């Protein structure tokens, strides 16, 4: 049965945070735009370093230098991506275990799927008929094998219903019962309800048309969410731009006709202040425009965030959604209504406009509880 962890149990879990399975973190990693930009930036630096090295070794042979640049970029990109991903997962594990409230429950691994994913049941997570619900883990894990079928795991929840599975060891084994009264399952797997995420069980399956009062409420929420995401994005851009602007100011001082440092720093300060003023102006002028856009919403439905998918030409958002009574993984174009650091499993709103277009949105402004 799900219960709140004591402080001593939280300390024990934090000590054993390496036991958390990493599949959810691997799924979420594709949403991290900031890491992608940093990895590309470092890879470009490595590419130019390789350009210099290959030019020195092969006496400026252009075909060899071009090939060397591509090799340096590809290799360094893979290495930096792996390093940043590992660092991100370590930080995320620490942050999860440091949450003020953690709830614990038991789970049993039921089956390894043909694609490497696995199914598990959670204690006391039952359908209307009192039968356990099969839950799908979102990622393939090399650390899980057929030998783990029937084994017990911890399920940890924070107060936003984000969850993690934790592999047991001797020090954690006493936190949950050794066995589940529902395992071994008595029927075929096809006889049991199946969900891709526990939060799917709490969603309204078909959504509903918006009333006049709801349109007002969601129009205001739409304006606040969009503005909060834009404001934070511009703040990130400002911080990112501050470093190269400072370097440029210093470099200009060393040119033959260079400007004095006090002048270049004044120009830099003016540019940064200008960037900071943009969201403030947008907040004053743009809120009513956004609110009017929000009044065009006619239908709302709750869905579950899976991940961002970023490729060379498009950025889309994948969500779990009820469709004709079945839970499906669907994909929608990414707009500026879903924050880039939205957590796997978060509830999103799917809105339909009067013209039939759909878009996704966080249920609260970024940085506030419920996102």
Secondary structure, 3 states (H helix, E strand, C coil): CCEECCHHHHHHHHHCHHHECCHHHHHHHHHCHHHHHHHHHHHHHHHHHHHHHHHHHCCCCHHHHHHHHHHHHHHHHHHHHHHHHHHHHHHHHHHHHCCCCEEEEEEEEEEECCCCCEEEEECCCECCCCCECEEECCCCCCCCCHHHCCCEEEEEEECCCCEEEEECCCCCHHHCCCCCCCCCCCCCHHHCCEECCHHHHHCCCCCEECCHHHHHHHHHHHHHHHHHHHHHHHHHHHHHHHHHHHHHHHHHHCCCCCCCHHHHHHHHHHHHHHHHHHHHHHHHHHHHHHHHHHCCEEEEEEEEEEEEEECCCCEEEEEEEEECCEEEEEEEECCCCCCCCCCCCCEEEEEEECCCCEEEEECCCCCCCCC
